[in-house]
Amino acid sequence: MKISKLLSSAAAVITALTSLAGFPVRAEDALSVESELTDGAFVYEVVDGSYTIVKCTATVVTSVPAVRNGVSVTAIGDGAFSGCTGISEIDLPDSIKSIGDNAFVGCSSLQKITFPARLEHLGEFAFMGCSMLTTVELPDTLTEIPKYAFSMCDHMTEIQLPDSITTIGEGAFYECTSLEKFRIPAKLKEIKPNAFQEWYSIQEIDASANDSFTVEDGMLMDAKKSVIYRGLASIEGDLYIPNGVTTVRTSAFSGCGRITNLFLPESLTLIESYAFSFCPNIKNVDFSEGLTAIGESAFAYDQSITSISVPTTVTEIGSLAFAYNLSAEQAILPEGIETIGAKAFIGCDKLLNVSVPKSVTSIGEMAFGKTYGDTDSTIDVDGFSMSVYSGSEAQKYAKSSKVKYTVVDRSLKNMAFIVIAVGLLLTAVVFAFVLMARGKKSADRGAKKAKKKADQQAAEESYEKILSDGEKK
């Protein structure tokens, strides 16, 4: 009986298997049973019929497998190796076509990585904070370096970009402070903000293979020489921005610590954020008329600037624009400025008085008269005061920030009153003198007339006496 039941069950299984044989088996069907796999080093997930590594579970790894269970490993997922500080080097197989956002962010011990030859996608922030990474060579299958992909890789001295790259994203190489050489790819068309910020060690930029950019006098510019993207760290002494330049891009000269005097042309209309920040030896900035905006932190931490004279054409001063200019004793802000950003002059400890024009309609918090104390808390600059117009935005700022101020137009009104009063007094004095002069003249004429009459009378009397004496004889 038991045997017959077993045979019956076996027959049912064979029938079932026979019925399934008519259906094709796809990779994703086979993997659907095990859509997530763990091999002790990585966690894999099935995406579009292939494996994506979604997490590294091993303390130390040196390579990534190309195949698992007969299925290709084609992607490194978002954040898969994030914070894996034990990895010093890693070899990625050519099967990998995509590296996700934040994939290796914070791998602070990673010194060497071999990129796959067929890599098509590199994610944002992919290698941010890989501070020990020294060199990078990317394959020619990539067309874009996304934003902050290699930011804060502060030990990287060289990176080789293929000529296929057309775009370098925002902050792509931000704070690569040890980078010494950089070659502009032949097909590069766009460099986004902050891409080259804080390149303190850059000594050479080669744009010879590219028709869209050029390098002249140590400055990377567009072919028309109207936009400056980056200056070499070796620039020193007086820096003359060429006439014809209209824009100094974000962080263009950030960290150029040897510049001592800066001369800006009349053609310049825009200084973008951080353009001349962290240039501690700039003493003088010769602004020219024509400039319309000074960007955020444009001259921040320039500790040797003594005087700031903003052109009359500027309408906007960005937040932190002149922050921590520790030697600045004077800031001339002309009529025409409309916006002054938050903390624009914070930390300017020697700047004790500022006259804010009536045209200013917006002032950000802690723009004037503030600095930081020993505990990083904000305190007032000792002895600071503002000259403002009554009812102006500057007066509102001074009141709300509890900064000392003097109302300029009230003083002008008082002065006007005094001038008018003095004028009236002078008029009265002059009028009195005129009256006195006229009175004196009238008195003189009367005296002369009386004297003449008296003389005539005396003469007549003398004549009558002579006649009388003659008759008596």
Number of C-alpha atoms within 10 A of each C-alpha: 6 7 8 9 10 11 12 12 12 12 12 12 12 12 12 11 11 10 10 11 10 8 7 8 10 10 13 16 12 11 18 12 8 13 16 15 16 14 10 9 14 20 18 25 22 19 14 10 19 20 27 26 27 21 20 22 16 15 10 15 17 12 14 18 16 17 14 13 9 9 15 16 26 24 25 27 22 23 22 25 25 20 19 21 17 14 21 18 16 17 15 20 20 16 18 24 21 19 27 20 24 23 27 29 26 23 23 22 18 22 19 17 18 16 19 19 17 16 22 16 19 23 23 23 24 26 29 26 25 25 22 18 25 19 16 17 13 17 19 15 17 20 20 19 25 23 26 25 29 29 27 24 26 22 18 23 19 19 18 15 21 20 19 16 22 19 18 23 20 21 23 27 29 24 24 27 22 18 25 19 16 17 18 23 21 19 17 22 16 15 18 17 21 26 29 29 27 27 27 22 18 24 16 18 19 15 19 14 15 17 13 17 24 21 21 10 12 16 22 22 23 18 13 11 19 17 21 25 26 25 26 25 23 16 18 15 14 14 17 13 19 18 13 14 21 21 20 25 25 27 30 33 30 27 27 27 21 17 22 20 17 17 15 19 19 17 18 24 21 19 23 22 26 28 30 29 29 24 23 22 18 26 18 18 19 14 17 18 16 17 24 19 20 25 23 26 28 31 29 27 24 25 22 18 24 19 17 18 15 22 21 17 17 22 20 20 25 21 27 27 30 31 26 25 26 21 18 23 17 17 19 16 18 19 16 16 24 16 19 25 21 21 25 27 29 28 30 24 22 18 25 18 19 19 18 23 21 19 17 20 13 17 21 16 17 23 23 31 29 22 22 15 12 7 6 8 8 14 14 19 21 13 13 18 19 22 19 24 22 15 10 18 19 26 22 15 21 21 12 10 16 11 18 15 20 16 16 16 13 13 12 11 11 11 12 12 12 12 12 12 12 12 12 12 12 12 12 12 12 12 12 12 12 12 12 12 12 12 12 12 12 12 12 12 12 12 12 12 12 12 12 12 12 12 12 12 12 12 12 12 12 12 11 12 12 11 11 11 9 9 8 6 5
